[in-house]
Amino acid sequence: MPLAQDQAWLKRGEKLLLFGPSGVGKTHLTAAIGRALVALGARVRFLSATTLVQLLPSAKANLQLQSALLKLDQ
C-alpha cells in the first residue's frame, strides 16, 4: 500500500526500523521512504546502527543520556 494511503503508523509516532545483511539496499530503501515522508510533510531522521551505537555511550559518558534518548524519541 503506498505511504500516502496508510499514514496511521506515522500519525501514531511509530518508528521505522530496517534490518538485514550488508549490501541488500536498506539505506537506499530508507532514503526513498524518507523522501516520500518529507514530501508528505513529515519530519524524518535517519541514523545508521553504527551511528546510534556510537551516540548512546558517548551521551552516557557526558552525562547526557536522558537528553539524547528524549531527542531520539521525538
DOSE-824786 format. One line per field, with one value per residue (C-alpha): residue number from 1; residue in one letter; z, y, x negated. Coordinates in pm, 1 decimal. Each point is the difference from the previous one (the first is absolute). Example, Ala and Ser with C-alpha at 12.3 -4.5 7.8 and 13.67 -1.06 7.14 Angstrom:
gukol: c(1/2)
tike: c(A/S)
pz: c(780.0/-66.0)
py: c(-450.0/344.0)
px: c(-1230.0/-137.0)
***
This chain:
gukol: c(1/2/3/4/5/6/7/8/9/10/11/12/13/14/15/16/17/18/19/20/21/22/23/24/25/26/27/28/29/30/31/32/33/34/35/36/37/38/39/40/41/42/43/44/45/46/47/48/49/50/51/52/53/54/55/56/57/58/59/60/61/62/63/64/65/66/67/68/69/70/71/72/73/74)
tike: c(M/P/L/A/Q/D/Q/A/W/L/K/R/G/E/K/L/L/L/F/G/P/S/G/V/G/K/T/H/L/T/A/A/I/G/R/A/L/V/A/L/G/A/R/V/R/F/L/S/A/T/T/L/V/Q/L/L/P/S/A/K/A/N/L/Q/L/Q/S/A/L/L/K/L/D/Q)
pz: c(0.0/-89.9/292.4/-91.9/63.3/329.2/231.7/324.2/129.4/-71.9/176.4/304.6/5.1/-54.1/-113.0/-317.2/45.2/-283.0/68.9/-235.8/-119.9/-156.8/-362.6/-44.8/-43.3/346.4/-22.1/-351.0/104.2/316.1/-199.2/-242.9/282.0/177.6/-310.9/-45.2/362.0/-32.4/-310.1/219.5/251.2/260.4/189.2/-64.3/177.6/-132.4/219.7/-92.3/265.8/21.5/72.1/261.2/172.4/15.5/107.9/306.5/187.8/-77.2/140.7/307.6/57.5/-23.1/241.8/-277.7/-64.8/111.2/-226.2/-294.7/52.1/13.2/-328.4/-164.1/122.6/-160.0)
py: c(0.0/342.2/213.1/272.6/-241.1/-150.9/264.3/-128.7/-127.4/339.6/187.2/-222.8/100.6/-352.0/-62.7/-177.2/-239.0/-200.3/-300.1/-226.9/-108.9/234.4/94.0/-71.2/363.2/100.3/348.4/53.9/-109.6/211.1/307.8/-50.9/-43.6/304.0/214.7/-113.8/84.8/345.0/56.0/-78.3/262.2/-235.3/57.7/-268.0/-100.2/-268.5/-165.6/-299.6/-267.9/88.7/364.5/-94.9/-239.5/279.2/268.9/-169.2/-91.2/345.5/165.6/-222.8/88.8/371.1/-48.4/89.4/-339.2/100.2/305.6/-205.3/-261.7/271.3/149.0/-341.9/-57.0/319.5)
px: c(0.0/-150.4/-114.7/246.6/287.8/-114.5/-142.1/150.7/-336.5/-153.1/278.4/-50.5/-367.7/-127.8/-355.7/-106.9/-291.9/-152.8/-222.5/-188.7/-339.9/-249.4/51.4/370.8/112.7/121.4/-150.2/134.5/348.2/-14.3/-103.0/289.9/250.4/-144.3/34.7/360.5/78.6/-158.7/213.8/302.1/-113.6/-146.8/-323.4/-260.0/-318.7/-233.7/-260.9/-206.3/-38.5/-370.3/81.3/255.9/-242.2/-259.5/245.1/145.4/-322.0/-138.6/312.0/-18.9/-366.0/91.0/291.7/244.6/156.1/349.9/-8.6/-125.4/273.3/266.5/-126.5/6.4/353.2/135.2)
***
